[in-house]
Amino acid sequence: MVIKELKTYFYTYEGLVEALDGINITLKKGEVVGLVGETGCGKSVTALSVLRLISWPPGKIVNGQIYFKGQDLLKLSENDMQKIRGNEIAMIFQEPTTSLNPVYTVGHQIEETIKLHNKIDNKEACKRTIEMLEMVNMPDPKKIFNQYPYELSGGMQQRVMIAIALSCNPDLLIADEPTTALDVTIQAQILELMFKLQERLGTTILLITHDLGVVAEVCDRVAVMHAGVIVEQGEIHSIFQEPKHPYTQGLLKTIPKVDKDQDVLQEIKGEVPKLINPPNGCRFYPRCSYAMDICRKKRPGEYIVGNSHSVACFLYK
């Protein structure tokens, strides 16, 4: 999948929110790409834009292309997109407790996805659903099949979300912070499960997360997002060993080091700017200790600084 110059805006009573302002991301078949950044940077909006789940009003994709299997998703009809959602591109949403329907059983919700994209009868759909629950290591799948989401723990609900997302063997899986609100032990189990399934099925994954430790362990490449723009992207080792953008450097410095005494945790000064009236030029310059006059006036281009490593910063022009 290739995302080119994607712009998604929200038209609100307070003003125009430029949530995504020309982002470019490429995902190669079978790889895991991490999308990182602070809350409010536009990560989830990117995921929803790919699936064309931005509701109008107030949101609208105003420009760009999203190429998937040789076709631009932004030019497809809604009927064509429905055939792709859940089948060729699936998504694990951020919060399973609000994503699962509380009035339907777990089995019904997985079956619904399977039957929507496959011409099979109820008996075969039921069998496939049990197999998916077994695949995600759900204890006693036949019992879980008839239970409602509120009867399950947070970790079990997340396993159900993964089962739904993978039920049709999608080519692309978008995981939007799949371990939010789970304890550390369950987080590790969910991530291990997800990436074992990825290796087994050969699925491409776009992993949206705040956890740079997870990114370092499981991703092939990473894209760093700040205030609706991609500021740096490249192979995982390149980004972590030689971060170029001041924002990326700041994110990495905030990771606690177990081998060093730290009385005070590092932080990035300031906040993500409001996107109703974003700064002119580089959107990071109000927080950047390297800011120059040109940063306040002009938006930096994308500069190549290494093999498959690019950065949007005038320091590397």
Backbone torsions as a table, in degrees:
resi	resn	phi	psi	omega
1	MET	NA	139.8	179.1
2	VAL	-127.1	123.3	175.9
3	ILE	-104.8	124.3	-177.9
4	LYS	-124.0	125.9	173.1
5	GLU	45.3	44.2	-177.0
6	LEU	-75.6	127.9	177.1
7	LYS	-127.0	123.8	176.8
8	THR	-126.0	122.3	-178.1
9	TYR	-117.0	155.2	174.3
10	PHE	-121.6	125.6	-177.4
11	TYR	-96.9	102.2	-175.1
12	THR	-113.4	170.0	178.0
13	TYR	-65.9	-27.9	180.0
14	GLU	-79.1	-24.5	-179.4
15	GLY	150.2	-174.0	-178.5
16	LEU	-84.6	121.5	178.2
17	VAL	-97.9	112.2	-179.2
18	GLU	-88.6	76.6	-172.5
19	ALA	-65.3	-42.7	173.9
20	LEU	-125.4	128.9	-174.8
21	ASP	-127.8	67.8	174.0
22	GLY	86.9	55.1	-178.5
23	ILE	-91.1	150.1	179.1
24	ASN	-131.2	121.3	178.1
25	ILE	-141.5	139.0	175.3
26	THR	-121.4	132.2	176.6
27	LEU	-118.6	120.5	178.6
28	LYS	-88.1	153.9	-176.7
29	LYS	-58.5	129.2	174.9
30	GLY	82.8	-0.8	-178.3
31	GLU	-98.1	165.0	177.5
32	VAL	-112.9	120.2	-179.4
33	VAL	-114.4	127.2	177.4
34	GLY	-92.0	139.0	174.6
35	LEU	-118.9	112.0	-172.4
36	VAL	-122.2	161.3	-179.9
37	GLY	155.2	166.2	-179.9
38	GLU	-69.4	166.5	174.5
39	THR	-60.1	135.0	179.4
40	GLY	91.6	5.9	-178.8
41	CYS	-84.6	-15.8	177.7
42	GLY	109.8	14.2	-176.6
43	LYS	-65.7	-49.7	-179.4
44	SER	-67.9	-33.9	177.1
45	VAL	-63.8	-35.5	175.9
46	THR	-60.7	-46.8	-179.6
47	ALA	-62.5	-45.5	-179.1
48	LEU	-67.6	-30.8	178.1
49	SER	-68.5	-38.8	179.0
50	VAL	-60.0	-40.5	179.9
51	LEU	-88.3	1.9	-178.2
52	ARG	54.1	49.9	177.8
53	LEU	-108.4	17.5	175.2
54	ILE	-78.0	119.6	-176.0
55	SER	-82.2	135.0	173.8
56	TRP	-115.2	128.6	-10.7
57	PRO	-73.7	164.0	4.6
58	PRO	-99.6	-9.5	-172.4
59	GLY	-90.6	152.9	180.0
60	LYS	-157.6	134.5	171.7
61	ILE	-82.5	112.8	-171.1
62	VAL	-98.6	-16.1	-178.3
63	ASN	-164.0	158.7	173.4
64	GLY	116.1	177.4	177.0
65	GLN	-135.6	144.2	174.1
66	ILE	-127.7	98.8	-176.2
67	TYR	-91.0	125.0	178.4
68	PHE	-137.3	117.5	-176.8
69	LYS	54.9	41.2	174.7
70	GLY	81.7	2.7	179.1
71	GLN	-126.1	147.9	179.9
72	ASP	-84.7	112.9	-177.5
73	LEU	-61.1	-27.4	-177.6
74	LEU	-73.7	-12.4	-180.0
75	LYS	-102.2	-2.8	-178.6
76	LEU	-80.5	154.8	175.2
77	SER	-73.5	164.7	179.0
78	GLU	-62.8	-37.5	177.9
79	ASN	-62.0	-40.7	178.0
80	ASP	-67.4	-37.3	178.6
81	MET	-66.5	-35.4	178.6
82	GLN	-63.6	-30.2	177.6
83	LYS	-72.6	-26.7	-178.6
84	ILE	-86.4	-41.5	-179.2
85	ARG	-62.0	128.7	178.4
86	GLY	81.9	-20.0	-177.9
87	ASN	-103.0	-60.7	179.2
88	GLU	-98.4	-31.1	174.5
89	ILE	-125.9	121.9	-179.8
90	ALA	-121.6	161.0	-177.0
91	MET	-138.8	135.0	169.9
92	ILE	-97.5	112.7	-174.7
93	PHE	-77.1	163.2	-169.1
94	GLN	-64.6	-38.0	-173.6
95	GLU	-127.6	103.9	-176.0
96	PRO	-63.3	-29.8	-177.4
97	THR	-66.6	-25.0	177.6
98	THR	-102.5	-11.8	-178.8
99	SER	-89.3	-29.9	178.4
100	LEU	-84.5	142.2	-179.4
101	ASN	-80.1	120.7	-174.2
102	PRO	-71.2	-14.7	-175.4
103	VAL	-97.8	-0.9	177.0
104	TYR	-118.2	147.7	178.4
105	THR	-69.0	161.5	177.9
106	VAL	-58.9	-45.2	-179.6
107	GLY	-59.9	-41.8	-179.7
108	HIS	-61.2	-40.9	-175.2
109	GLN	-71.2	-34.0	175.7
110	ILE	-73.4	-42.6	178.3
111	GLU	-58.3	-39.4	-178.0
112	GLU	-57.8	-43.8	179.2
113	THR	-66.4	-43.6	-178.1
114	ILE	-63.5	-45.5	-177.8
115	LYS	-71.6	-28.3	179.9
116	LEU	-64.4	-35.5	-174.0
117	HIS	-109.3	-0.6	179.7
118	ASN	-135.4	136.8	179.7
119	LYS	-85.6	81.4	-179.6
120	ILE	-134.1	158.4	-178.6
121	ASP	-83.8	175.0	-176.1
122	ASN	-61.7	-37.9	-178.7
123	LYS	-63.8	-45.4	179.2
124	GLU	-67.0	-38.7	178.4
125	ALA	-63.4	-39.9	177.9
126	CYS	-63.5	-43.0	179.3
127	LYS	-62.3	-44.2	179.7
128	ARG	-64.3	-36.8	179.8
129	THR	-64.5	-44.8	177.4
130	ILE	-61.1	-40.0	178.9
131	GLU	-63.5	-39.0	179.2
132	MET	-67.0	-40.5	178.0
133	LEU	-64.6	-36.0	175.7
134	GLU	-67.7	-39.0	-178.0
135	MET	-62.1	-35.9	-179.5
136	VAL	-91.7	19.3	174.7
137	ASN	59.4	39.1	177.4
138	MET	-79.8	127.9	178.7
139	PRO	-69.0	134.5	178.3
140	ASP	51.5	65.8	-175.8
141	PRO	-55.8	-36.7	-178.2
142	LYS	-65.5	-33.7	176.7
143	LYS	-73.4	-44.6	-179.8
144	ILE	-61.0	-34.4	-179.1
145	PHE	-50.7	-38.3	-174.8
146	ASN	-99.6	8.1	179.5
147	GLN	-95.6	160.5	178.6
148	TYR	-96.6	156.1	-176.9
149	PRO	-53.6	-37.2	-176.1
150	TYR	-68.3	-14.2	178.5
151	GLU	-85.4	-4.1	-176.2
152	LEU	-109.1	155.2	174.5
153	SER	-74.7	169.9	-180.0
154	GLY	-60.6	-41.3	179.0
155	GLY	-64.9	-39.1	178.8
156	MET	-69.1	-37.5	175.7
157	GLN	-62.0	-39.5	179.7
158	GLN	-67.2	-34.9	175.7
159	ARG	-64.2	-37.6	176.4
160	VAL	-63.1	-42.3	178.5
161	MET	-61.0	-40.6	178.5
162	ILE	-65.9	-40.9	178.6
163	ALA	-61.2	-42.0	177.9
164	ILE	-63.6	-45.4	-176.2
165	ALA	-64.5	-34.7	-175.3
166	LEU	-98.0	1.7	-173.2
167	SER	-63.3	-23.7	-179.8
168	CYS	-112.5	17.8	179.5
169	ASN	51.4	61.8	-177.2
170	PRO	-66.6	153.9	175.9
171	ASP	-78.5	-28.6	-179.2
172	LEU	-131.5	128.5	176.8
173	LEU	-116.6	123.4	175.7
174	ILE	-102.4	117.3	-179.0
175	ALA	-109.9	105.5	-176.7
176	ASP	-92.4	95.0	-178.4
177	GLU	45.7	64.0	-171.9
178	PRO	-68.6	-8.6	-179.0
179	THR	-114.6	17.6	178.4
180	THR	-59.9	136.8	174.6
181	ALA	70.2	11.0	176.8
182	LEU	-103.7	149.5	177.5
183	ASP	-72.0	166.4	-169.4
184	VAL	-60.0	-41.1	-178.5
185	THR	-63.9	-44.8	-179.7
186	ILE	-68.8	-36.1	175.6
187	GLN	-55.4	-48.1	-178.9
188	ALA	-61.6	-41.2	179.8
189	GLN	-64.7	-43.2	-178.5
190	ILE	-64.8	-44.0	-179.2
191	LEU	-66.4	-41.9	178.2
192	GLU	-61.4	-43.7	178.9
193	LEU	-61.0	-47.4	-175.5
194	MET	-61.8	-40.6	-175.4
195	PHE	-84.4	-22.3	170.0
196	LYS	-67.4	-41.2	177.6
197	LEU	-66.8	-35.6	178.5
198	GLN	-63.4	-42.2	178.1
199	GLU	-65.7	-37.8	-178.3
200	ARG	-70.0	-40.3	-173.9
201	LEU	-97.4	-14.1	-179.3
202	GLY	72.2	28.0	-176.6
203	THR	-79.4	140.1	171.1
204	THR	-79.1	137.4	-177.1
205	ILE	-124.7	132.9	167.2
206	LEU	-106.4	108.6	-176.1
207	LEU	-100.4	115.5	177.6
208	ILE	-97.8	123.1	-175.5
209	THR	-158.5	160.9	170.4
210	HIS	-96.4	-14.1	-170.5
211	ASP	-87.3	101.3	-178.9
212	LEU	-69.8	-23.7	176.2
213	GLY	-65.3	-41.4	177.0
214	VAL	-64.5	-43.3	179.5
215	VAL	-58.7	-45.4	-178.7
216	ALA	-63.1	-31.1	-175.2
217	GLU	-84.0	-36.4	-168.5
218	VAL	-116.6	-15.0	-172.4
219	CYS	-93.7	151.5	174.3
220	ASP	-89.2	-40.5	178.3
221	ARG	-137.1	164.6	-179.0
222	VAL	-141.5	142.2	173.5
223	ALA	-118.8	129.0	-177.6
224	VAL	-102.0	124.5	-175.8
225	MET	-113.7	137.7	175.1
226	HIS	-140.4	122.9	174.1
227	ALA	52.6	44.9	173.3
228	GLY	84.0	7.5	178.3
229	VAL	-134.0	152.2	174.6
230	ILE	-86.2	119.2	-176.8
231	VAL	-96.0	-22.3	179.6
232	GLU	-162.2	143.1	173.6
233	GLN	-154.3	150.9	-179.8
234	GLY	172.6	-173.2	178.4
235	GLU	-66.9	150.3	-170.3
236	ILE	-58.6	-42.7	-177.7
237	HIS	-67.7	-37.6	-180.0
238	SER	-64.7	-44.2	-178.1
239	ILE	-67.1	-42.6	-175.6
240	PHE	-78.0	-32.2	-178.2
241	GLN	-86.9	-33.8	-178.9
242	GLU	-135.8	64.9	177.4
243	PRO	-64.3	135.5	-175.8
244	LYS	-103.0	-44.1	-175.2
245	HIS	-74.3	138.2	179.2
246	PRO	-55.9	-31.5	178.2
247	TYR	-69.0	-44.3	177.0
248	THR	-61.5	-43.2	178.2
249	GLN	-60.1	-40.4	179.1
250	GLY	-65.5	-41.6	178.7
251	LEU	-61.1	-43.4	-178.4
252	LEU	-68.4	-32.3	178.8
253	LYS	-70.2	-21.9	-179.1
254	THR	-77.7	-10.3	179.0
255	ILE	-73.4	123.4	178.1
256	PRO	-62.8	140.4	179.5
257	LYS	-105.5	119.1	-176.4
258	VAL	-73.0	-20.4	-177.7
259	ASP	-93.7	6.0	-179.2
260	LYS	-130.7	145.8	175.8
261	ASP	-77.5	124.4	-179.8
262	GLN	-129.5	107.0	176.5
263	ASP	-75.2	-35.2	-178.5
264	VAL	-129.4	130.6	177.0
265	LEU	-70.6	143.9	177.2
266	GLN	-69.9	152.6	177.2
267	GLU	-144.6	160.2	173.3
268	ILE	-95.9	122.1	-175.3
269	LYS	-65.2	152.9	178.1
270	GLY	77.8	-170.2	-178.9
271	GLU	-132.3	163.8	173.2
272	VAL	-60.4	126.9	-176.5
273	PRO	-64.6	149.8	174.7
274	LYS	-66.0	134.0	-174.0
275	LEU	-88.7	3.9	171.4
276	ILE	-71.1	-39.5	178.4
277	ASN	-136.8	71.6	-175.6
278	PRO	-68.1	158.7	179.0
279	PRO	-60.9	147.6	171.9
280	ASN	-69.7	152.6	-179.7
281	GLY	72.5	-139.2	-179.9
282	CYS	-70.9	130.5	-177.1
283	ARG	-75.6	-8.9	179.9
284	PHE	-97.9	-8.9	-170.1
285	TYR	-60.7	-32.7	178.7
286	PRO	-63.3	-19.0	-177.8
287	ARG	-106.9	-2.2	-169.2
288	CYS	-97.1	130.8	179.5
289	SER	-79.8	-9.5	179.5
290	TYR	-104.2	10.0	-173.4
291	ALA	-58.5	135.7	176.7
292	MET	-116.1	172.6	-179.1
293	ASP	-59.0	-40.0	-177.6
294	ILE	-64.2	-28.1	-179.6
295	CYS	-64.8	-29.6	-178.6
296	ARG	-80.9	-18.0	-172.9
297	LYS	-108.5	-29.7	-170.7
298	LYS	-135.3	141.0	178.2
299	ARG	-80.0	130.9	-178.4
300	PRO	-69.3	148.1	174.2
301	GLY	-81.7	-171.9	178.9
302	GLU	-100.5	115.9	-174.8
303	TYR	-109.6	133.8	179.0
304	ILE	-80.8	124.6	-177.7
305	VAL	-120.6	2.3	179.5
306	GLY	178.8	-176.3	179.2
307	ASN	-64.8	113.0	-179.2
308	SER	59.0	25.4	-178.3
309	HIS	-123.1	119.4	-179.5
310	SER	-130.5	154.4	-178.9
311	VAL	-144.2	142.8	178.2
312	ALA	-102.2	82.7	-177.1
313	CYS	-156.9	134.9	-178.3
314	PHE	-68.8	-12.7	176.5
315	LEU	-64.1	-19.4	-175.6
316	TYR	-118.4	19.7	179.5
317	LYS	-65.4	NA	NA
